Amino acid sequence: MNSDLLTVSEVARILRVDDTTVRRWVKQGALEAVVLPHVNARQAYRIKRATLDRVLGSINVQ
């Protein structure tokens, strides 16, 4: 697995929010994610580390 791509759970843990919150942000377009092919009902996402770094950087600036 490429360490530049983070799972929803990893991002949620870093941001200290629930997985559902991260998924909502992705669906709303607030957080850019890579959509993986899936066979289950739930959409599979990966978030680029660079995207998360930008989000964290914008939080620290405020």
C-alpha positions in Angstrom: 0.0 0.0 0.0 1.3 3.4 -0.9 1.9 5.5 2.3 0.8 8.6 0.3 -2.7 7.4 0.4 -4.6 7.2 3.7 -7.7 5.3 4.6 -10.8 7.1 5.9 -10.1 5.6 9.3 -6.5 6.9 9.3 -7.7 10.4 8.4 -10.5 10.3 11.0 -7.9 9.3 13.7 -5.6 12.2 12.7 -8.3 14.8 12.6 -10.0 13.3 15.7 -13.4 12.9 14.1 -15.6 9.9 13.3 -15.2 8.0 10.0 -18.7 9.1 9.0 -17.6 12.7 9.2 -14.7 12.1 6.9 -17.0 10.3 4.4 -19.5 13.2 4.6 -16.7 15.7 3.9 -15.6 13.7 0.8 -19.2 13.4 -0.5 -19.7 17.2 0.0 -16.5 18.0 -1.8 -14.8 19.5 1.2 -12.1 16.8 1.2 -10.6 15.5 -2.0 -10.4 11.8 -2.2 -9.6 9.0 -4.6 -12.6 6.7 -5.2 -11.6 3.0 -5.4 -13.5 0.4 -7.3 -15.7 -1.5 -4.8 -18.1 -4.4 -4.6 -19.7 -3.6 -1.3 -22.5 -1.1 -0.7 -20.1 1.4 0.9 -17.9 3.5 -1.3 -14.2 3.1 -0.7 -12.0 6.2 -0.5 -8.3 7.1 -0.1 -7.2 10.5 0.8 -3.8 11.8 -0.4 -1.4 12.7 2.4 -0.8 16.1 0.6 -4.5 16.8 0.7 -4.6 16.2 4.4 -1.4 18.3 5.0 -3.2 21.2 3.2 -6.2 20.8 5.4 -4.1 20.7 8.5 -2.1 23.7 7.3 -5.3 25.8 6.8 -6.5 24.9 10.3 -3.2 26.0 11.8 -3.3 29.4 10.0 -6.6 30.4 11.5 
